């Protein structure tokens, strides 16, 4: 059985307010949850504020449905002087217990200071 890559960052129910009229969860909602998960994975390493600067290689594999439990996992793949990249996988647990990878992508964040300017990682 294939296991998620990285550490669990968030788990959330997909709710009716997050869906289109057909009951499929909006891609933007899913992207937002993945961004939160990636930020959580990067936060402790960065030791301070960070901002999303890029989303690369995003691939939607399967839909997420109302009632699914969405679990997002983050794995740090690169650390630069001011930026950090996190590979994020999103997995849905269906009502019948089946767990499937629904999407994945690389999120890049930059460490920022109190004024919102770039700063070296580790200097909070």
N, C-alpha and C positions, 0 to 999 in steps of 0.2 A: 504494500500500500504506500502510495506517495505521501510524504509528510510535508507540511508547510516549511518554507525556508525562513529562518529568523525566529525572533521572539514575538510572542503574542503582545500586541500593543493595545488593541481595543476589541470589544465585542458589543454588538448593538442589534436590536430587532429592526428589521425593515418594516416600516409602518405604512398604512394606507396614504397618509399625507405625502409620502415620498415617492408615490407611484403615479404612472399615467393611467388613463381610463381602462387599459387592458390588464392592469395589475402588475406590470413590469416596473421595477424601480428605475427612476431616472438615472442616467449615467452621471450627471452632475452631482447628484447626492452621493453616489458611490465614489466618485473622484474626491469629493470633499472628505469622506470618511478615511480614504487612503492617505490624503494629505495630513489629516490629524494624526493618524497612526505613524506616518513617517516622521512627523515633527516630534512625536513622543519618543520615538526610537533615537532621534538625534539629540534631544534636549539635554540629557545627562552628560553626553560627551562634549557638547558645545558649552555647557555650564553657563547658560544665560539665554537671552532672547535670540530668536532666529526668524527668518522669513523665507518663504518658498520663492525660489527664483526660476525653477524649471521643472517640467514634467516631461520625461523622455520615454520612448519605447512603450507607450501605453497600449495594451492589448486586451480588448473585451472578448472573453471566450464564451461565457454563458450568461444568461440573464439572472438577475436577483429578483425574487418574488416577495410580495407582501407576506409576512410571517416567517421568512427565512431569518436565521441568526447569522449576521455578517461578522466574521472574525478577520482582522487585519494583522499581518505579521510584518515586522521590519527587520532588515539586515543591513548594517552599515557596510557599504562597498568601497567608499573612497573618502579620505579625509584630506583636505587641502589646508592652506594657511587660513582662509576665511570661510571656506565652504565645505559642506559634507553631503555625500550622496547616499541615499537609502533605497534599497530594493524593497518594494512593498508588494506583498501578495494578499489578495482578498479571497476568502473562502466562505461559501455559504453552506450552512447546515439546513437542509430541507426539513419539512414537517415530518417526513418519514425516517429521519435520522441520517440520510445520505449526506455526505460532505463532499463538496466539489470546489475546485479552484475556479473562480469566476473571472478574475482579471489580475493583472500584475503590471508593474511599471517602476521606473526609476525616478525618484524625487530628489531634487537638489535644493539645499537650503544654504543660506548665508548667515553667519553670526552677525548680530547687530548690537550696537550700544544703545543707551537710553535715548539718544537722539535719532535712532533709526539708521545710523551710518555703519558701514561694514567695520568689523573689528576682527583681530586674530582670534581663532578658536582657543578657548581656555582662559582668555582674559575677560572675565565677566564684569 
